[in-house]
Amino acid sequence: MVNPLDAILEALQNMQDAIDEIKVRKNITPEKETLQDYDKIIKHLEDSIADMINAVVIFQKYGKAL
C-alpha cells in the first residue's frame, strides 16, 4: 500500500518537472498565443502546488497516523 504522503510528494515533484519543461518550451516558442497559454498552464500548476503543500502540512501534523 502506498503512503498518501509519499504519493503527494511524488506528484509535487512531477508537477515541478512539468513546470520546468514548459518554461523551457516557452523559451523556444515564438507564437504569442502559445506563450500566453504556457503562462496560464504554469499559473494553474503553481496554484495546485501551493494547495498540495498545504495538504502536506496537514499530513505532517499527524505523522505516520494517516
CHARMM internal coordinates of N, CA and C (Angstrom, degrees):
IC EDIT
DIST 1 N 1 CA 1.4443
DIST 1 CA 1 C 1.5346
ANGL 1 N 1 CA 1 C 108.61
DIST 1 C 2 N 1.3305
ANGL 1 CA 1 C 2 N 115.52
DIHE 1 N 1 CA 1 C 2 N 136.00
DIST 2 N 2 CA 1.4546
ANGL 1 C 2 N 2 CA 121.87
DIHE 1 CA 1 C 2 N 2 CA -178.51
DIST 2 CA 2 C 1.5225
ANGL 2 N 2 CA 2 C 109.87
DIHE 1 C 2 N 2 CA 2 C -84.48
DIST 2 C 3 N 1.3150
ANGL 2 CA 2 C 3 N 115.16
DIHE 2 N 2 CA 2 C 3 N 133.60
DIST 3 N 3 CA 1.4624
ANGL 2 C 3 N 3 CA 121.33
DIHE 2 CA 2 C 3 N 3 CA 175.82
DIST 3 CA 3 C 1.5384
ANGL 3 N 3 CA 3 C 107.55
DIHE 2 C 3 N 3 CA 3 C -69.04
DIST 3 C 4 N 1.3315
ANGL 3 CA 3 C 4 N 118.71
DIHE 3 N 3 CA 3 C 4 N 126.59
DIST 4 N 4 CA 1.4679
ANGL 3 C 4 N 4 CA 120.98
DIHE 3 CA 3 C 4 N 4 CA -179.06
DIST 4 CA 4 C 1.5334
ANGL 4 N 4 CA 4 C 112.56
DIHE 3 C 4 N 4 CA 4 C -56.78
DIST 4 C 5 N 1.3220
ANGL 4 CA 4 C 5 N 117.20
DIHE 4 N 4 CA 4 C 5 N -36.80
DIST 5 N 5 CA 1.4603
ANGL 4 C 5 N 5 CA 120.10
DIHE 4 CA 4 C 5 N 5 CA 179.41
DIST 5 CA 5 C 1.5241
ANGL 5 N 5 CA 5 C 110.43
DIHE 4 C 5 N 5 CA 5 C -64.02
DIST 5 C 6 N 1.3334
ANGL 5 CA 5 C 6 N 116.96
DIHE 5 N 5 CA 5 C 6 N -42.67
DIST 6 N 6 CA 1.4623
ANGL 5 C 6 N 6 CA 120.36
DIHE 5 CA 5 C 6 N 6 CA 177.75
DIST 6 CA 6 C 1.5257
ANGL 6 N 6 CA 6 C 110.93
DIHE 5 C 6 N 6 CA 6 C -61.17
DIST 6 C 7 N 1.3264
ANGL 6 CA 6 C 7 N 116.48
DIHE 6 N 6 CA 6 C 7 N -39.57
DIST 7 N 7 CA 1.4639
ANGL 6 C 7 N 7 CA 120.63
DIHE 6 CA 6 C 7 N 7 CA 179.23
DIST 7 CA 7 C 1.5309
ANGL 7 N 7 CA 7 C 110.56
DIHE 6 C 7 N 7 CA 7 C -64.06
DIST 7 C 8 N 1.3198
ANGL 7 CA 7 C 8 N 117.13
DIHE 7 N 7 CA 7 C 8 N -40.86
DIST 8 N 8 CA 1.4644
ANGL 7 C 8 N 8 CA 120.86
DIHE 7 CA 7 C 8 N 8 CA 178.47
DIST 8 CA 8 C 1.5240
ANGL 8 N 8 CA 8 C 110.40
DIHE 7 C 8 N 8 CA 8 C -65.46
DIST 8 C 9 N 1.3230
ANGL 8 CA 8 C 9 N 116.81
DIHE 8 N 8 CA 8 C 9 N -43.67
DIST 9 N 9 CA 1.4637
ANGL 8 C 9 N 9 CA 119.70
DIHE 8 CA 8 C 9 N 9 CA -179.65
DIST 9 CA 9 C 1.5250
ANGL 9 N 9 CA 9 C 111.30
DIHE 8 C 9 N 9 CA 9 C -63.67
DIST 9 C 10 N 1.3221
ANGL 9 CA 9 C 10 N 116.98
DIHE 9 N 9 CA 9 C 10 N -38.59
DIST 10 N 10 CA 1.4614
ANGL 9 C 10 N 10 CA 120.52
DIHE 9 CA 9 C 10 N 10 CA 176.72
DIST 10 CA 10 C 1.5270
ANGL 10 N 10 CA 10 C 110.49
DIHE 9 C 10 N 10 CA 10 C -65.56
DIST 10 C 11 N 1.3191
ANGL 10 CA 10 C 11 N 116.60
DIHE 10 N 10 CA 10 C 11 N -41.46
DIST 11 N 11 CA 1.4641
ANGL 10 C 11 N 11 CA 120.46
DIHE 10 CA 10 C 11 N 11 CA 178.57
DIST 11 CA 11 C 1.5284
ANGL 11 N 11 CA 11 C 110.70
DIHE 10 C 11 N 11 CA 11 C -63.76
DIST 11 C 12 N 1.3222
ANGL 11 CA 11 C 12 N 116.70
DIHE 11 N 11 CA 11 C 12 N -39.58
DIST 12 N 12 CA 1.4655
ANGL 11 C 12 N 12 CA 120.30
DIHE 11 CA 11 C 12 N 12 CA 177.16
DIST 12 CA 12 C 1.5255
ANGL 12 N 12 CA 12 C 110.70
DIHE 11 C 12 N 12 CA 12 C -59.79
DIST 12 C 13 N 1.3219
ANGL 12 CA 12 C 13 N 116.28
DIHE 12 N 12 CA 12 C 13 N -44.47
DIST 13 N 13 CA 1.4611
ANGL 12 C 13 N 13 CA 120.17
DIHE 12 CA 12 C 13 N 13 CA 179.67
DIST 13 CA 13 C 1.5229
ANGL 13 N 13 CA 13 C 110.89
DIHE 12 C 13 N 13 CA 13 C -64.28
DIST 13 C 14 N 1.3256
ANGL 13 CA 13 C 14 N 116.54
DIHE 13 N 13 CA 13 C 14 N -41.32
DIST 14 N 14 CA 1.4667
ANGL 13 C 14 N 14 CA 120.52
DIHE 13 CA 13 C 14 N 14 CA 178.62
DIST 14 CA 14 C 1.5249
ANGL 14 N 14 CA 14 C 111.14
DIHE 13 C 14 N 14 CA 14 C -63.69
DIST 14 C 15 N 1.3195
ANGL 14 CA 14 C 15 N 116.65
DIHE 14 N 14 CA 14 C 15 N -39.87
DIST 15 N 15 CA 1.4633
ANGL 14 C 15 N 15 CA 120.05
DIHE 14 CA 14 C 15 N 15 CA 179.66
DIST 15 CA 15 C 1.5278
ANGL 15 N 15 CA 15 C 110.64
DIHE 14 C 15 N 15 CA 15 C -67.42
DIST 15 C 16 N 1.3231
ANGL 15 CA 15 C 16 N 116.37
DIHE 15 N 15 CA 15 C 16 N -39.70
DIST 16 N 16 CA 1.4681
ANGL 15 C 16 N 16 CA 119.15
DIHE 15 CA 15 C 16 N 16 CA 177.97
DIST 16 CA 16 C 1.5224
ANGL 16 N 16 CA 16 C 110.36
DIHE 15 C 16 N 16 CA 16 C -65.73
DIST 16 C 17 N 1.3136
ANGL 16 CA 16 C 17 N 117.12
DIHE 16 N 16 CA 16 C 17 N -39.79
DIST 17 N 17 CA 1.4666
ANGL 16 C 17 N 17 CA 120.84
DIHE 16 CA 16 C 17 N 17 CA 175.94
DIST 17 CA 17 C 1.5265
ANGL 17 N 17 CA 17 C 110.81
DIHE 16 C 17 N 17 CA 17 C -60.34
DIST 17 C 18 N 1.3327
ANGL 17 CA 17 C 18 N 116.48
DIHE 17 N 17 CA 17 C 18 N -40.97
DIST 18 N 18 CA 1.4647
ANGL 17 C 18 N 18 CA 120.98
DIHE 17 CA 17 C 18 N 18 CA 178.95
DIST 18 CA 18 C 1.5287
ANGL 18 N 18 CA 18 C 110.51
DIHE 17 C 18 N 18 CA 18 C -63.91
DIST 18 C 19 N 1.3193
ANGL 18 CA 18 C 19 N 116.99
DIHE 18 N 18 CA 18 C 19 N -42.89
DIST 19 N 19 CA 1.4615
ANGL 18 C 19 N 19 CA 121.05
DIHE 18 CA 18 C 19 N 19 CA 177.85
DIST 19 CA 19 C 1.5242
ANGL 19 N 19 CA 19 C 110.16
DIHE 18 C 19 N 19 CA 19 C -60.24
DIST 19 C 20 N 1.3255
ANGL 19 CA 19 C 20 N 116.41
DIHE 19 N 19 CA 19 C 20 N -45.79
DIST 20 N 20 CA 1.4658
ANGL 19 C 20 N 20 CA 120.56
DIHE 19 CA 19 C 20 N 20 CA 179.99
DIST 20 CA 20 C 1.5285
ANGL 20 N 20 CA 20 C 110.98
DIHE 19 C 20 N 20 CA 20 C -60.64
DIST 20 C 21 N 1.3365
ANGL 20 CA 20 C 21 N 117.11
DIHE 20 N 20 CA 20 C 21 N -42.23
DIST 21 N 21 CA 1.4609
ANGL 20 C 21 N 21 CA 121.23
DIHE 20 CA 20 C 21 N 21 CA 179.30
DIST 21 CA 21 C 1.5286
ANGL 21 N 21 CA 21 C 111.25
DIHE 20 C 21 N 21 CA 21 C -65.72
DIST 21 C 22 N 1.3099
ANGL 21 CA 21 C 22 N 116.94
DIHE 21 N 21 CA 21 C 22 N -40.66
DIST 22 N 22 CA 1.4677
ANGL 21 C 22 N 22 CA 120.31
DIHE 21 CA 21 C 22 N 22 CA 178.75
DIST 22 CA 22 C 1.5240
ANGL 22 N 22 CA 22 C 110.42
DIHE 21 C 22 N 22 CA 22 C -64.88
DIST 22 C 23 N 1.3245
ANGL 22 CA 22 C 23 N 116.95
DIHE 22 N 22 CA 22 C 23 N -38.27
DIST 23 N 23 CA 1.4651
ANGL 22 C 23 N 23 CA 120.18
DIHE 22 CA 22 C 23 N 23 CA 178.06
DIST 23 CA 23 C 1.5259
ANGL 23 N 23 CA 23 C 111.17
DIHE 22 C 23 N 23 CA 23 C -63.77
DIST 23 C 24 N 1.3237
ANGL 23 CA 23 C 24 N 117.01
DIHE 23 N 23 CA 23 C 24 N -37.91
DIST 24 N 24 CA 1.4670
ANGL 23 C 24 N 24 CA 120.55
DIHE 23 CA 23 C 24 N 24 CA 176.67
DIST 24 CA 24 C 1.5310
ANGL 24 N 24 CA 24 C 109.46
DIHE 23 C 24 N 24 CA 24 C -64.06
DIST 24 C 25 N 1.3245
ANGL 24 CA 24 C 25 N 116.13
DIHE 24 N 24 CA 24 C 25 N -47.92
DIST 25 N 25 CA 1.4684
ANGL 24 C 25 N 25 CA 119.89
DIHE 24 CA 24 C 25 N 25 CA 179.76
DIST 25 CA 25 C 1.5317
ANGL 25 N 25 CA 25 C 111.12
DIHE 24 C 25 N 25 CA 25 C -61.80
DIST 25 C 26 N 1.3159
ANGL 25 CA 25 C 26 N 115.40
DIHE 25 N 25 CA 25 C 26 N -36.34
DIST 26 N 26 CA 1.4598
ANGL 25 C 26 N 26 CA 120.39
DIHE 25 CA 25 C 26 N 26 CA 179.98
DIST 26 CA 26 C 1.5275
ANGL 26 N 26 CA 26 C 110.79
DIHE 25 C 26 N 26 CA 26 C -61.48
DIST 26 C 27 N 1.3209
ANGL 26 CA 26 C 27 N 116.32
DIHE 26 N 26 CA 26 C 27 N -35.22
DIST 27 N 27 CA 1.4601
ANGL 26 C 27 N 27 CA 120.89
DIHE 26 CA 26 C 27 N 27 CA -179.22
DIST 27 CA 27 C 1.5258
ANGL 27 N 27 CA 27 C 113.08
DIHE 26 C 27 N 27 CA 27 C -70.46
DIST 27 C 28 N 1.3258
ANGL 27 CA 27 C 28 N 117.45
DIHE 27 N 27 CA 27 C 28 N -18.96
DIST 28 N 28 CA 1.4637
ANGL 27 C 28 N 28 CA 119.58
DIHE 27 CA 27 C 28 N 28 CA -177.69
DIST 28 CA 28 C 1.5255
ANGL 28 N 28 CA 28 C 113.03
DIHE 27 C 28 N 28 CA 28 C -113.44
DIST 28 C 29 N 1.3318
ANGL 28 CA 28 C 29 N 116.69
DIHE 28 N 28 CA 28 C 29 N 6.92
DIST 29 N 29 CA 1.4623
ANGL 28 C 29 N 29 CA 120.99
DIHE 28 CA 28 C 29 N 29 CA -178.97
DIST 29 CA 29 C 1.5206
ANGL 29 N 29 CA 29 C 109.89
DIHE 28 C 29 N 29 CA 29 C -103.93
DIST 29 C 30 N 1.3210
ANGL 29 CA 29 C 30 N 116.82
DIHE 29 N 29 CA 29 C 30 N 119.93
DIST 30 N 30 CA 1.4642
ANGL 29 C 30 N 30 CA 119.18
DIHE 29 CA 29 C 30 N 30 CA -178.79
DIST 30 CA 30 C 1.5388
ANGL 30 N 30 CA 30 C 114.04
DIHE 29 C 30 N 30 CA 30 C -86.69
DIST 30 C 31 N 1.3218
ANGL 30 CA 30 C 31 N 118.06
DIHE 30 N 30 CA 30 C 31 N -12.12
DIST 31 N 31 CA 1.4628
ANGL 30 C 31 N 31 CA 120.74
DIHE 30 CA 30 C 31 N 31 CA -173.77
DIST 31 CA 31 C 1.5264
ANGL 31 N 31 CA 31 C 111.44
DIHE 30 C 31 N 31 CA 31 C -77.92
DIST 31 C 32 N 1.3211
ANGL 31 CA 31 C 32 N 115.70
DIHE 31 N 31 CA 31 C 32 N 123.34
DIST 32 N 32 CA 1.4649
ANGL 31 C 32 N 32 CA 121.60
DIHE 31 CA 31 C 32 N 32 CA -175.39
DIST 32 CA 32 C 1.5269
ANGL 32 N 32 CA 32 C 112.30
DIHE 31 C 32 N 32 CA 32 C -59.96
DIST 32 C 33 N 1.3363
ANGL 32 CA 32 C 33 N 117.20
DIHE 32 N 32 CA 32 C 33 N -44.24
DIST 33 N 33 CA 1.4672
ANGL 32 C 33 N 33 CA 120.41
DIHE 32 CA 32 C 33 N 33 CA -178.45
DIST 33 CA 33 C 1.5274
ANGL 33 N 33 CA 33 C 110.93
DIHE 32 C 33 N 33 CA 33 C -64.05
DIST 33 C 34 N 1.3177
ANGL 33 CA 33 C 34 N 116.77
DIHE 33 N 33 CA 33 C 34 N -40.84
DIST 34 N 34 CA 1.4696
ANGL 33 C 34 N 34 CA 120.52
DIHE 33 CA 33 C 34 N 34 CA 178.25
DIST 34 CA 34 C 1.5201
ANGL 34 N 34 CA 34 C 110.46
DIHE 33 C 34 N 34 CA 34 C -64.33
DIST 34 C 35 N 1.3265
ANGL 34 CA 34 C 35 N 116.95
DIHE 34 N 34 CA 34 C 35 N -40.87
DIST 35 N 35 CA 1.4652
ANGL 34 C 35 N 35 CA 120.81
DIHE 34 CA 34 C 35 N 35 CA 178.15
DIST 35 CA 35 C 1.5271
ANGL 35 N 35 CA 35 C 110.99
DIHE 34 C 35 N 35 CA 35 C -60.57
DIST 35 C 36 N 1.3211
ANGL 35 CA 35 C 36 N 115.77
DIHE 35 N 35 CA 35 C 36 N -42.00
DIST 36 N 36 CA 1.4700
ANGL 35 C 36 N 36 CA 119.98
DIHE 35 CA 35 C 36 N 36 CA 178.93
DIST 36 CA 36 C 1.5266
ANGL 36 N 36 CA 36 C 110.64
DIHE 35 C 36 N 36 CA 36 C -64.78
DIST 36 C 37 N 1.3299
ANGL 36 CA 36 C 37 N 116.14
DIHE 36 N 36 CA 36 C 37 N -40.64
DIST 37 N 37 CA 1.4654
ANGL 36 C 37 N 37 CA 119.52
DIHE 36 CA 36 C 37 N 37 CA 178.18
DIST 37 CA 37 C 1.5234
ANGL 37 N 37 CA 37 C 110.95
DIHE 36 C 37 N 37 CA 37 C -65.50
DIST 37 C 38 N 1.3317
ANGL 37 CA 37 C 38 N 116.89
DIHE 37 N 37 CA 37 C 38 N -40.05
DIST 38 N 38 CA 1.4666
ANGL 37 C 38 N 38 CA 119.98
DIHE 37 CA 37 C 38 N 38 CA 177.14
DIST 38 CA 38 C 1.5228
ANGL 38 N 38 CA 38 C 110.55
DIHE 37 C 38 N 38 CA 38 C -60.85
DIST 38 C 39 N 1.3261
ANGL 38 CA 38 C 39 N 117.08
DIHE 38 N 38 CA 38 C 39 N -40.84
DIST 39 N 39 CA 1.4684
ANGL 38 C 39 N 39 CA 120.41
DIHE 38 CA 38 C 39 N 39 CA 177.81
DIST 39 CA 39 C 1.5249
ANGL 39 N 39 CA 39 C 110.87
DIHE 38 C 39 N 39 CA 39 C -61.34
DIST 39 C 40 N 1.3406
ANGL 39 CA 39 C 40 N 116.34
DIHE 39 N 39 CA 39 C 40 N -41.34
DIST 40 N 40 CA 1.4649
ANGL 39 C 40 N 40 CA 120.47
DIHE 39 CA 39 C 40 N 40 CA 178.39
DIST 40 CA 40 C 1.5292
ANGL 40 N 40 CA 40 C 111.08
DIHE 39 C 40 N 40 CA 40 C -64.06
DIST 40 C 41 N 1.3186
ANGL 40 CA 40 C 41 N 116.14
DIHE 40 N 40 CA 40 C 41 N -43.60
DIST 41 N 41 CA 1.4732
ANGL 40 C 41 N 41 CA 120.34
DIHE 40 CA 40 C 41 N 41 CA 179.30
DIST 41 CA 41 C 1.5166
ANGL 41 N 41 CA 41 C 110.07
DIHE 40 C 41 N 41 CA 41 C -60.95
DIST 41 C 42 N 1.3197
ANGL 41 CA 41 C 42 N 116.62
DIHE 41 N 41 CA 41 C 42 N -47.25
DIST 42 N 42 CA 1.4693
ANGL 41 C 42 N 42 CA 120.91
DIHE 41 CA 41 C 42 N 42 CA -179.91
DIST 42 CA 42 C 1.5213
ANGL 42 N 42 CA 42 C 110.16
DIHE 41 C 42 N 42 CA 42 C -59.50
DIST 42 C 43 N 1.3164
ANGL 42 CA 42 C 43 N 117.65
DIHE 42 N 42 CA 42 C 43 N -44.17
DIST 43 N 43 CA 1.4774
ANGL 42 C 43 N 43 CA 121.60
DIHE 42 CA 42 C 43 N 43 CA -179.84
DIST 43 CA 43 C 1.5244
ANGL 43 N 43 CA 43 C 110.78
DIHE 42 C 43 N 43 CA 43 C -60.52
DIST 43 C 44 N 1.3338
ANGL 43 CA 43 C 44 N 117.70
DIHE 43 N 43 CA 43 C 44 N -45.39
DIST 44 N 44 CA 1.4649
ANGL 43 C 44 N 44 CA 120.84
DIHE 43 CA 43 C 44 N 44 CA 179.63
DIST 44 CA 44 C 1.5333
ANGL 44 N 44 CA 44 C 111.03
DIHE 43 C 44 N 44 CA 44 C -64.34
DIST 44 C 45 N 1.3098
ANGL 44 CA 44 C 45 N 116.81
DIHE 44 N 44 CA 44 C 45 N -41.89
DIST 45 N 45 CA 1.4630
ANGL 44 C 45 N 45 CA 119.83
DIHE 44 CA 44 C 45 N 45 CA 179.03
DIST 45 CA 45 C 1.5277
ANGL 45 N 45 CA 45 C 111.03
DIHE 44 C 45 N 45 CA 45 C -65.21
DIST 45 C 46 N 1.3201
ANGL 45 CA 45 C 46 N 116.98
DIHE 45 N 45 CA 45 C 46 N -42.33
DIST 46 N 46 CA 1.4670
ANGL 45 C 46 N 46 CA 120.10
DIHE 45 CA 45 C 46 N 46 CA 178.65
DIST 46 CA 46 C 1.5295
ANGL 46 N 46 CA 46 C 111.05
DIHE 45 C 46 N 46 CA 46 C -63.60
DIST 46 C 47 N 1.3300
ANGL 46 CA 46 C 47 N 117.06
DIHE 46 N 46 CA 46 C 47 N -39.46
DIST 47 N 47 CA 1.4646
ANGL 46 C 47 N 47 CA 120.19
DIHE 46 CA 46 C 47 N 47 CA 176.51
DIST 47 CA 47 C 1.5295
ANGL 47 N 47 CA 47 C 110.53
DIHE 46 C 47 N 47 CA 47 C -63.62
DIST 47 C 48 N 1.3100
ANGL 47 CA 47 C 48 N 116.27
DIHE 47 N 47 CA 47 C 48 N -40.80
DIST 48 N 48 CA 1.4713
ANGL 47 C 48 N 48 CA 120.78
DIHE 47 CA 47 C 48 N 48 CA 178.70
DIST 48 CA 48 C 1.5245
ANGL 48 N 48 CA 48 C 110.95
DIHE 47 C 48 N 48 CA 48 C -64.35
DIST 48 C 49 N 1.3151
ANGL 48 CA 48 C 49 N 116.54
DIHE 48 N 48 CA 48 C 49 N -40.29
DIST 49 N 49 CA 1.4628
ANGL 48 C 49 N 49 CA 120.45
DIHE 48 CA 48 C 49 N 49 CA 177.87
DIST 49 CA 49 C 1.5249
ANGL 49 N 49 CA 49 C 110.08
DIHE 48 C 49 N 49 CA 49 C -60.91
DIST 49 C 50 N 1.3290
ANGL 49 CA 49 C 50 N 117.04
DIHE 49 N 49 CA 49 C 50 N -42.63
DIST 50 N 50 CA 1.4655
ANGL 49 C 50 N 50 CA 120.43
DIHE 49 CA 49 C 50 N 50 CA 179.01
DIST 50 CA 50 C 1.5225
ANGL 50 N 50 CA 50 C 110.72
DIHE 49 C 50 N 50 CA 50 C -60.06
DIST 50 C 51 N 1.3275
ANGL 50 CA 50 C 51 N 117.23
DIHE 50 N 50 CA 50 C 51 N -42.73
DIST 51 N 51 CA 1.4609
ANGL 50 C 51 N 51 CA 120.80
DIHE 50 CA 50 C 51 N 51 CA 178.19
DIST 51 CA 51 C 1.5312
ANGL 51 N 51 CA 51 C 111.08
DIHE 50 C 51 N 51 CA 51 C -64.61
DIST 51 C 52 N 1.3203
ANGL 51 CA 51 C 52 N 116.25
DIHE 51 N 51 CA 51 C 52 N -40.41
DIST 52 N 52 CA 1.4624
ANGL 51 C 52 N 52 CA 119.88
DIHE 51 CA 51 C 52 N 52 CA -179.14
DIST 52 CA 52 C 1.5278
ANGL 52 N 52 CA 52 C 111.00
DIHE 51 C 52 N 52 CA 52 C -68.03
DIST 52 C 53 N 1.3173
ANGL 52 CA 52 C 53 N 117.17
DIHE 52 N 52 CA 52 C 53 N -35.60
DIST 53 N 53 CA 1.4657
ANGL 52 C 53 N 53 CA 120.25
DIHE 52 CA 52 C 53 N 53 CA 176.82
DIST 53 CA 53 C 1.5238
ANGL 53 N 53 CA 53 C 109.76
DIHE 52 C 53 N 53 CA 53 C -63.40
DIST 53 C 54 N 1.3190
ANGL 53 CA 53 C 54 N 116.90
DIHE 53 N 53 CA 53 C 54 N -38.88
DIST 54 N 54 CA 1.4673
ANGL 53 C 54 N 54 CA 120.06
DIHE 53 CA 53 C 54 N 54 CA 175.91
DIST 54 CA 54 C 1.5271
ANGL 54 N 54 CA 54 C 110.67
DIHE 53 C 54 N 54 CA 54 C -61.03
DIST 54 C 55 N 1.3311
ANGL 54 CA 54 C 55 N 117.15
DIHE 54 N 54 CA 54 C 55 N -38.47
DIST 55 N 55 CA 1.4686
ANGL 54 C 55 N 55 CA 120.74
DIHE 54 CA 54 C 55 N 55 CA 177.13
DIST 55 CA 55 C 1.5234
ANGL 55 N 55 CA 55 C 110.50
DIHE 54 C 55 N 55 CA 55 C -65.32
DIST 55 C 56 N 1.3173
ANGL 55 CA 55 C 56 N 117.73
DIHE 55 N 55 CA 55 C 56 N -39.64
DIST 56 N 56 CA 1.4671
ANGL 55 C 56 N 56 CA 121.64
DIHE 55 CA 55 C 56 N 56 CA 178.66
DIST 56 CA 56 C 1.5197
ANGL 56 N 56 CA 56 C 110.47
DIHE 55 C 56 N 56 CA 56 C -61.58
DIST 56 C 57 N 1.3161
ANGL 56 CA 56 C 57 N 116.35
DIHE 56 N 56 CA 56 C 57 N -41.30
DIST 57 N 57 CA 1.4684
ANGL 56 C 57 N 57 CA 120.69
DIHE 56 CA 56 C 57 N 57 CA 179.01
DIST 57 CA 57 C 1.5296
ANGL 57 N 57 CA 57 C 109.84
DIHE 56 C 57 N 57 CA 57 C -59.57
DIST 57 C 58 N 1.3120
ANGL 57 CA 57 C 58 N 116.51
DIHE 57 N 57 CA 57 C 58 N -42.53
DIST 58 N 58 CA 1.4720
ANGL 57 C 58 N 58 CA 120.00
DIHE 57 CA 57 C 58 N 58 CA 179.30
DIST 58 CA 58 C 1.5248
ANGL 58 N 58 CA 58 C 110.44
DIHE 57 C 58 N 58 CA 58 C -66.83
DIST 58 C 59 N 1.3389
ANGL 58 CA 58 C 59 N 117.18
DIHE 58 N 58 CA 58 C 59 N -43.26
DIST 59 N 59 CA 1.4653
ANGL 58 C 59 N 59 CA 120.29
DIHE 58 CA 58 C 59 N 59 CA 176.96
DIST 59 CA 59 C 1.5229
ANGL 59 N 59 CA 59 C 110.89
DIHE 58 C 59 N 59 CA 59 C -57.80
DIST 59 C 60 N 1.3238
ANGL 59 CA 59 C 60 N 117.04
DIHE 59 N 59 CA 59 C 60 N -44.06
DIST 60 N 60 CA 1.4623
ANGL 59 C 60 N 60 CA 120.42
DIHE 59 CA 59 C 60 N 60 CA -178.03
DIST 60 CA 60 C 1.5251
ANGL 60 N 60 CA 60 C 111.62
DIHE 59 C 60 N 60 CA 60 C -65.40
DIST 60 C 61 N 1.2943
ANGL 60 CA 60 C 61 N 117.13
DIHE 60 N 60 CA 60 C 61 N -26.10
DIST 61 N 61 CA 1.4641
ANGL 60 C 61 N 61 CA 121.54
DIHE 60 CA 60 C 61 N 61 CA 177.09
DIST 61 CA 61 C 1.5253
ANGL 61 N 61 CA 61 C 110.96
DIHE 60 C 61 N 61 CA 61 C -58.64
DIST 61 C 62 N 1.3369
ANGL 61 CA 61 C 62 N 115.48
DIHE 61 N 61 CA 61 C 62 N -33.98
DIST 62 N 62 CA 1.4536
ANGL 61 C 62 N 62 CA 120.74
DIHE 61 CA 61 C 62 N 62 CA -176.83
DIST 62 CA 62 C 1.5294
ANGL 62 N 62 CA 62 C 113.37
DIHE 61 C 62 N 62 CA 62 C -100.34
DIST 62 C 63 N 1.3029
ANGL 62 CA 62 C 63 N 116.34
DIHE 62 N 62 CA 62 C 63 N -0.13
DIST 63 N 63 CA 1.4664
ANGL 62 C 63 N 63 CA 119.96
DIHE 62 CA 62 C 63 N 63 CA 179.76
DIST 63 CA 63 C 1.5069
ANGL 63 N 63 CA 63 C 111.63
DIHE 62 C 63 N 63 CA 63 C 58.95
DIST 63 C 64 N 1.2902
ANGL 63 CA 63 C 64 N 118.00
DIHE 63 N 63 CA 63 C 64 N -128.52
DIST 64 N 64 CA 1.4610
ANGL 63 C 64 N 64 CA 122.58
DIHE 63 CA 63 C 64 N 64 CA -176.93
DIST 64 CA 64 C 1.5235
ANGL 64 N 64 CA 64 C 111.50
DIHE 63 C 64 N 64 CA 64 C -90.59
DIST 64 C 65 N 1.3275
ANGL 64 CA 64 C 65 N 118.42
DIHE 64 N 64 CA 64 C 65 N 6.90
DIST 65 N 65 CA 1.4561
ANGL 64 C 65 N 65 CA 120.60
DIHE 64 CA 64 C 65 N 65 CA -176.58
DIST 65 CA 65 C 1.5252
ANGL 65 N 65 CA 65 C 113.71
DIHE 64 C 65 N 65 CA 65 C -66.96
DIST 65 C 66 N 1.3407
ANGL 65 CA 65 C 66 N 116.60
DIHE 65 N 65 CA 65 C 66 N -26.45
DIST 66 N 66 CA 1.4765
ANGL 65 C 66 N 66 CA 119.02
DIHE 65 CA 65 C 66 N 66 CA -177.08
DIST 66 CA 66 C 1.4899
ANGL 66 N 66 CA 66 C 111.77
DIHE 65 C 66 N 66 CA 66 C -91.86
END
COOR INIT
IC SEED 1 N 1 CA 1 C
IC BUILD
